[in-house]
């Protein structure tokens, strides 16, 4: 299957190693200095681009966290792009793969769990010649709800991507109060690409 142009373009924007150094220096009270990795993985290649993502505090790069799988696809030519999140069954086995991509070559669909309700609708528009802005948010506003090691978690998901910047709106939600307790509490984390992984895309 030939992937649509907008999906390939977004994949090139997303594939890379990023950090928010400039933002963290300007507003350290609200934004931790993070490194973010988004590496293409060989899953669902018949109709999708799929990424392994994780992040780390700049002072603890050997302790990455929030490993996740992000699948982006278009189920119908007339539909919008969709973003679906998956959880890794064994997070320890894959932890650190952002810096060690050889680990990802062994990743199979059996190693991940589909997360019902953890999906976004993706829209885009052209902002300049050969330059686009993508935005992915829940159409219902409902947080992603899942269980991990016996505890329940809720995360409000969202991101925007341009040629110059990747903005993350993810926020952890307290299931009891419904209030945001971590993440992009004062606006998105604004990441700049430091290393490009677009050559790893299967297109």
C-alpha angles and dihedrals in degrees: 000000000000111000117228119258094244092054093051091047092051090047090056091050093049101043108093152063113284140181137186097217096139093051094045092052092048096047111016094161091069107021125058115207103254138182115214126196124195112178126177114244129198097249129121089358092159093077109356150056111229130193138195108218133187137150141205140195108258090239092052105040089151090062107061119175143185095050110188144158119236119194120191120191147142113232094190131022090237095049131087121255112273130212119208125186126212133189124227114239093214109031094176092058091057101032112125094022090127086074096031106047094174087077090064095060089077095051113122134181087253090065095062137062124222111236110216112219093014096113137115136202113233125212131179144185136185115256099176139350107305091357127106139176120220126194127188122190139147112270090211098041089231115145122240105262122200144145126237127179092344097311130104121232136186125197128182104217132203143131144179126208133196134162089263104037147020114212121198122200098178115143131179112233126210103234090211101050101021090228126133112253105173141013128036096009095147099034135303128325103248112215128191120204113248099171128023121226096176090115087068093062114110092233 
